[in-house]
């Protein structure tokens, strides 16, 4: 995907100012001040660099009753800027090349203003105020003529092995329209992979979203340095500022979770219960757990509910969980009373963010509206649970699901919620987060999937969910109805606006009607709660009995294979860890447990789930293999379909015309390692990983 984003409103407004006809050695500067729904809380001053507020003030704006020292005083009156307004300030003639400060104050200490600094009519700087007060520094200098800048790399911090798209954003920071450039990337400072992008019309201060035409084939789990750069802008070689032409990001390739469920279902293997966390680690009423892609185990505690001092959920992070170097870290965000009140679930993204679901009605406590929903958080220890004004450290929050009893991750900042207040399953897309402690939710998208009529037992026992990402089936514990469902997230049609909410401005809020869903399990469960899925196996916990049930989900309805009887009721969330082990929390006993088999049986990947509907997908066995592997191809659509095998360095070692049915490959002459098996069919590419062991 390649898309150009124009800042039309900003550029037009900037150019509409009357030119100040600044004398030589000076430049014209204006500032656009955009405020949120509480515009009267804001005050700011433009100052010479290093001056305190009120000393040598060049210009000021907003509510003068807040003033320099009113940050966090919560004593504002209704004056200053109108709510949800953009205010054009200036122009001023400032000394060319000199630094200046914008001092921002917020009476409620929760931010709420964005400053766009226009120099010679161009939006050169953008600052967003957070907390009670903040100082921003800019240089009063016009933009160069030709300047392309790599401003982001959108590849996640953690990525599963395979063909990885190199995506991100390039911004035109010059005054000349960009028509072409060379876009390159390299891995660990290796050979450059270059593509020429032409036929552009990238206006000044517009952004281009790139997707490099050549993917990165990464087959080995390791940490890599990904460098992306732009040059030869408009065919001119170097642009006027080469310091911003490149960006480097660390990307970690991770292994997929192995399927060792046969180790738990075998009658000849014994199971031990390893105590990972207890109340001594400040595990208290644990509701759920999930693994950070870096291997940390995060546990979410219910905490103190309601509008009370010290209220809100907490987390405990275990580093090297179950290892000799295990340690734990308890944290509570300063405003978890609103943003993490009575959390029922936690789910991680490969980008390092995580989201939590609230098991309560109104995070504003008595406002009359069911104003709550999932919150987005950074796992960065320099951000999470660190001071960030009155809104805490949360990255985002959308408010359309009270009694959210479970959560599952899809991709990026997209999560699924079990809405126990409306009995729906809801898809939340936070899009770009608003930053720690900020308030802009305008790019959020919510889709409410109707028709399943799920139900909760109460506001404590979670109804957890898990997305089987390769098939698109979302597995849902519907504990109020003592069953498990699954939803095809790619089905249904977008309909009208829901009658429920919203209580904030969103980019999208729609119903999805006619989605495909079906019953997975409808018997043998008392108070089902936790759930996870690997390949064609599903595990479900029962809060009432303390059992963990393993199912075969290769066909519907699911077939119960084995019950692990822990003997301790109170189990809620569960997760299949990076090494395939079963982990769970016991809410009643304040425990985090890992179940360790006495022997490990790795189950070969099954035939693809719902392969008949996969439109050309394939499966293979055994995997791991000694080199002899059988490929089962479902239904190819093209007579020119190809089956391709590449080694871990991306070298093609086998290629053949693909056809329906089975074929056997002999790769025994190749060394042990990871190979990528790809099916190219009718313009689509499906890739699976094969492990050869000897």
N, C-alpha and C positions, 0 to 999 in steps of 0.2 A: 504494500500500500504506500502510495506517495500522495501527500496532500499539502497544499500551501494554506497556511492560516494567516489571514490579513488582519492587522489591528486597525480596521477601517475607522472605527469610532474615535480611537485615540489620535490617529494621524490626522483625520479631518479636523477634529476639534483643535489640535495643536496648530495647524496651519491657518486656522481661522482668526487667530489673534492679530490684532493690529501691531505691525512691526514697530518695535520701540526705537528703531534707528539708532542702535547703540553706537557710541564712538569707537574708534579704533582701540584695540586691546580689551574690548569687552564683548560679551555675548548675551543674547536675549534668553532669559530663562522664565518659564512658567511652570506651575505645579497644578496638576489635577488631583484633587483630594476626594476619593470615593469612600463613603462611610456606610456602615451597615444599618440595621433597623434601630440602632440607638445612636444616631448621629450627634445628639446633644451631649454625649459623654466626652467628646473629643476636643482637644486643644493642641495647637502646634505653633512652633516658631521657626523661622529661617534665620540662621546665625552664621557669623564668621566661624570658621573651623576652630574648635577648642573653647569657644565661649560658653559660659553657663546660660541657661534660660533666663531671659530678662536683661542680659548684658549685651548691648550693641545689636539689639534685635533689628533685622532688616525688614521682616514682614511676619505677620501672625494670622491665625484664622481659627475658627471654631468657637467654642464656648469659653469666653473670657472668665466666666465664673469658676471654671475648673482651674485655669491658670497653671503656672509652672509647678506648683507644689501639690496639686490636687489629685495626683495619681492614686487610685484606690480608695479615695476618701468617701466615695458613694454619697456625695452631697450635691450633685448637680441639679440645676433647674432646667426647664425646657427652653433653652435658647441655643444659639449657635447654628450648626448645620441642620437641615431637615433630614429626617430619617431616609435611608436608602437613596441618597443623592450623590451626584458627582459635582464638585465645585471647582471652577476654573479660577485659579489665583495667579496674579501677575499681570503684565510682564515686568521683569526687572532687568537692568543691565548689570551683570556681574563680571568681575575681572577674569579674563580668559586664562584658563590654566590653574586658577586658585581653587582650593577646597572650601566647601561650605557644609554646615550641619543642618539637618531637620530634626528638631527635638519634638517628640510626640508624647502626649499625655492622655491617659484614659481614666476617667473618674471611677469606672467600675473595675479597673485593672484586668479587663478581659480583651483588650485590643479592639479592633473594629474599624481601622482606617488603612487605606492603601494610597500611597503617594506615587504619582508618575511625574518624573522630572523631565520636562521638555526643554531641549537646548537647541536654539535656532530652528524650532518647529518640529524637532524629532524626539520621540519618547525614549530617551537614552537610558534612564534609570527607573526602576520600579522597586519600592520598598513597602512592606506590610508591617504595620505596627502590632505588637503583641504586648500583653501584660499591662502594667501600670504606666510605664514610661520607657522610652527607647530613643537612642540617637542614631541617625543615619548620616553618613558622610558621602558627598559626591563631588566630582571635579567639574567645574564649569568650563567645559570644552566641547566644541561641536564634534559630531562624528566624522570619521574619515570617509573618503570617497568610496573606497572598495574594501569591504570587510565581511567575510563569511566566518561564522563562529559555530563550532560544535558545542551545543549547549546541553545536550543530554545523550546518554546511551541507555536505551530502554531494555536491554537484555537483563534478565533478572540476576540477582546476586548468586542464586543457586539454580542450576538447570540440570535436568536429566539428560543422560547421554543420547546422542542422535544428531539430526541435522538442525542446527540452530540458526534462526534468522537474526541478522544483525540490523537492529532498528534503533532509531533515535530521532533527534531534532537538530536541524541546522538553522541558524537565524542570520538574516542579513542585518548587520550592524552598521552598514555604510549608507551613503546617500545615493548610491548608484544601483539601479535595478540589476539583479543577477540573472543572467541567461544560461549559464553553464558552469560546471565545476567537476573536478575529479574527486570521487569519494573512495577512500581506501580504508582497509583494516588489516591488522596483523595480530598474530597470536604469539605471545612470548617473544616479541621483537623479531619474528620470523619474516618470511617473504610477504610482501604487500599483495593484497587482493584488491584490485582497482576496478572501478566502474565509472564511466563518464556519464554524468547527468546533464542532459541538454534540453533545448526547447522549453526552457523555463521562463517565467516572468515573475521573479521573486522580488517584490517591492521592498523598499527600505523598511526595516524593522518588522518584516513579515517572517514567519517561521515555516520551514519545509520539513515535513515528516518523512524520513527516509526508511527504506527497506532494501538493503543491499541485495542485488540480484543473485549473488553467490552466497549460499549458506555455509556456515562453519560446521564441518563434520567432526564432532567430538565424541570419541568412543571410549576414552580412558578417564576414569574417575580421578580427578586431581584439581588443583587450583591453578588457574591460568591468568595471564595478564592480557586483556583485550584492549587494543589501541585503535581508535578511529580518528581519521583526519580528513581535512578538505584542503585542496590546493588547486592551482591552475584555474582560478576563478575568472570567468569570462575570457579564458584563454590567455590570461596575463601573467601566469606563473604565480609568484607570491602576491598576496594582497597587502593592504597597507598596515595590517596588524597581525603578524604571524603568531603572536603569543596565545591567541585564542583559537588557533586552527585545529587543535587536536585535543583529545580527551582519552584518558586511560581508566579502565575499570577492572577490578578483580572479579573473576567469575569462577565459581566452583562447580565442577561437574560431579553429580552425585549418582550413586548406584540406585536402581529401583529396589523396592522392598522385596526380598525373596519370599516365596510361598513355602513355609515350613509347617503348614497346618496339619500335615500327616504326622508330624511329631507329637501333636496334641491329641490326635484321634487314635493313634496306635495303642493297642492293648498291652504291648510289651514295653512301652516307655513310661517311666514314672515322671511325675511333675513335682517340682519344688516351688515354694512361694517365697521369693526373696523380698524382704522388707526394704524399700527404697527410701520412703519418707514417712515421718510420724509427726506428732504434735511437737516434738523437740525441734523439728525443722520449721515450726509454725504452720504446718499443714492443719487446717481447721475447717471442717465442713467442706471438704473438697468436692466440687461438682464435676469437673472435667479435666482432661489433660491432653496435650498434644506435643509433638516434637518439632522444635525449630529445625530447619534444614541443616543447621550446623551440628546437630546431635544433642543440643540441650533439651531437657524435658521441662516443660512448663505446666504447672498445676494452677488452676484457678479456684480460689476459696470463695465461698458465698459471702463471708464477711457479715457485717451488721447491716440489716436492711432498714429502710425507712429514712425519715428526715431527722436524723439524730447526729450528735457530735461524734465524729470518728466513723460515720457510716460509710458503706461502700465495700466492694469486693477487693480482694488482694490476690497476689500471685506469689508462687514459690518456684524459683528456677533452679533445677538441678544440673550442674555441670558434671560431665563424665558419670552419668547415672548408672549405678550398679558397678562402677569400676573402682579401682583402688584409690583414685584421686577424686572421688565424689565430693562435691561441696554443694551447699544450698544457699540461696539468696532470697529473702523475703522482701517484698516491696508493695507499697500502697501509694497510688497516685493521690495528689493533694485534693483532687475533686472527684474521686471515684464514687462519692455519694451520688453524683449525677451520672457520670459517664460509665461506671461499672457497678451499678447498684444491683445486688442480688444476682450475680452472673451465673448462668446455667451452663454455658459452653464456651469453648475457646477453639479457634482454628487458625492455622498458620498458612501464609502464602510463601511461595518461593522467593518473593522480593524482600523477605525479612519482616514484613508487617504481620500483625495478627488482629483478629477481631473477636469480640465477646458479645454474648447475647444476654439481655437483662430479663430476669424472671420477676418483673414487677409492672405496675400499671402506669405510673406517672413519675418521671424523674424530676419533675418540678414540685411534686408533693402538694397536691391540693389546687392545682391550677384549673382543674375541671376537665382538661383534655388528657387523653392517654398519650402523653408526650414522651415517648421513649422508643428506643430501637437499638440496633447494633452500633457499636463504636469501633473505630479503627485505631490501632496503636502501632507505634514503632517498637521494635525489640532492641534498638540501639540503647545501650546503657547510659549514653550521654543525653538521651531524650526521654526515654520512658521513666515515669515517676520522678522526673526532675522538675523543679519549679518553672512554671510558664504562665504566671498570672492566674486569675481566678478560674480559668477554664482548664486548668491542669495541663497534662502533657498529651492528651488525646490528639490524634491526627485528623479525625473526622467523626461525625455521628449523624445518622439519619433517623427520623423519628416517626415511624409508621407501623411499629410492631410491639405492642405491649405483651407481657407474658411470653417473651420469646424464649422457648424452651429448648432450642437446639440450634446448632450452626454448622455449616460445612463450607469449605473453600472450593471455588471453581478455578479462577485464574486471576492474576494481578490483584486488584483491589475489589474483586467480585466475590460475594458470599451469599449463601442461601440460609434463610431463617425459617424456623418452625414458629409461626405466629399463633400462639395459644389464645389470643384474645379474639381473633377473627376466624380461627380454624382454617387458615390458609397456609400454603407454602409460598414464600416471597423471596424474589431475587433482588439483592441490593448491589448496585454498582457505585462505589464511592468515587470512581473516576480518579482525578488527581486530588490527592488529599490537600486540605487547606493549611497544613502545617501545624506544629504543636500549639495548642491553646487558642486557635483561631475559630472563626465562626461561619465562613462562607460555604454553604451547602448547595449552591446554585447549579453545580454540574452533576449532582447526584441523580441516578436513575433507579427507579423502583418498578418492578413488575410483579403483580400479584396473581399467582396461579390458583384458579378457583376450581371448585367441584369435588375436591377430595374429602372435605369435611373431617379433617383431623381434629383430635381432641386431646387435652392434657388431663392428667390426674389431679394435679394441684400446681402451685407455683414454685415447687422445690424440685421434684423428681424430673430430671431432664428427659426430653424426647429428642435424642440426638440423631444426627444425620451424617451420611458419608457419600461423597460423589465418586462413583467409579468412572474416572475421567476418560478412559479409552473407549467406553461404550456410551457415555452420556446418561447413564441411569443414576438418579439420585435416590439412595436408599434411606428410608425415613422410618424411625421408630414412632409409631402412633400409639403412645402408651395409654391414652384415655380409652382407646378402643381395643387394647391388648393385641396389637397386630404390628406387622411391618409392611410398608408399602414401598413401591418404587415409582419414580416419575421420570419420563423421558424429557430431559431439559431442552431438547431441540425440537419438541413438538408443540402443537397449539398455534393459535393465531392471536396477534395483539389486537385487543378490543378497545373498549371505552375506558373512561376514567373511573376508578373505584369510587363508591359512595363514601367510603371511610377515609377521612383525612384528605390531603395531607395538611400538616400544620407548619409547613415551610415551603419556600419556592424551590422547585426542582426542575431539572432539565427534562425529566420524563416521569410520569406516574400513570401506569396503565394496568388494566387487567389482561391476563392471557387466558383465553377460553379454548376449550376443546383439546387440552393437552392429554397425551397418552399416559395413563398410570394403571397400575395393577397391584393386586395383593401378592405379597411374597410369603408371609407367614400369618396365619389367623388362628392358631391354636397352640397350646402348651406354654403360654406366657401369662404371667400374673401382673407384674409391673415392669415391663421392658423399659430400658433406659439407654444404655450405651450401645454403640454400633461401630464396626469397621469392616472393610472389605479388602481382600487381596485376591486377584485373579477370579476364580469361580468359587471362592469361599467367603463366608460372612460370619462374623461373630456378633452376638447380642448378649448384653448383660441383663439380669433380672434383679431389680432392686429388692423385691420382696423375698426371694429365695436365696439370693447370693450365687445363683448358677450363672455360668457363662456357656452359651449354647453355640455350637459350630454347625453351620448349614452348608449344603451344596446348593449353589445358586445357578448351576449351569442350565437348569430348566425351571420353569415355574409351574406350581408353587415350589418353594425351596424345600429341600429334604433335610431333616435334622440328622446329623451324623454322630454327634457326641455332646454330652453335657459334662462340663467341668464343674464339679460340686465343691465350691470353696467352703461351704458350711457357715458363711458369715453374710447374712443379709445386709443391705445398705450399699451395695455396689451401684455406681452410676457410670461415669464416663469410662471408656476403654479405647485403646489405640494399639495397632500393630506397629511395633517399633521398627527402626531402620534395619535391624538384623532379623526381623520376622517374628520376634517374641511378642507375647500378649502382655500388655500393661493395663492396669486399671486403678481407679480410686474407690475407696470405701468411705462414703460420706459419714456414716454412723461412727466408724472406728477411727476416723482421721488418719487414714493410711493410704500410701501409694505402694502398689505391689507389682512386681514382675514375676510372671510364671515362666520357669526355666525347665525345659525338657531334659531328661537324662541323656538323650541322643537326638541328633538332628537328621531329619529326612527332608530333603529338598524336593518339592513336588514340581514336576515339569509343567510348564504353562499349559493350560487346557486349550481346547479348541475355542476360538473367539466366541465370547458370549453374544448370542443373537447374531451369529455369523451370517445367517441367511439374509439378514437385512443390512449387511455391512457394505454392500456395493463394491466388492472386489477385495476386501481384506483377506488376510491369510493367517494361518497358525502353523506352528512347527513343534516337533517333538523328536527325541527328548531334548530338553534344554535345562541344565547344561548337557552337553553331548561330548562323545569321544571323537567326533568328526563325522559320523554318519547321522544325518538328520533328515527327517521326512517333512516336506512342506505340503500342507493342505490349502489349496486355493479355493475360495468360495465361488465367486462369479465375476470373471473379468468381463469388461465391457468393450474392449478394443482388441482387434486382431493383432495389433502391434505391441501389446502389453509385454513388459520385460520384468524378469526377476534378476536382481543384481545383488551380489555379495561383495562387501568392502571390508578390508581389515581395519584395525584401529587407527591406521594412518590415513585412511580415506582412499587407499589404493583398491581398485576393482580387481578381485581375484576370480570372479565367476559372473557370467552373464548369459541368460538364456531367454528365449521366447516363453512367455507364461501362458498357461492354459488351465482350464478348470480341472479339478481333481487333485491327485497326489503325485508328487515327484520326490525322488530321493537324491540328496546331495552327498558327495563324498569329499569332505574337507579334512580328511585325516592326515594329509601331507603337510598341513599347515601347523605352525606352532600353537600352543595353548594361548588363549587370549579372547578378546571380545571382537565379534564380527557383527556388522550391520546388514540385515537382510531387508531389501527394499523391493516393493512391487510398484512399478510405474504403469498406470492404467488410465487412459483417457484423460490425461492432463493432471491426474492426482498422484500423490506419492504416499505410500504407507510403509513405515519402517518399524522393524522389530529388532531387538538385540539377541544375538546368539552367543552363549558362552561355551567355548571348547576347553575341556579339562582333560589332562593326560597324566 
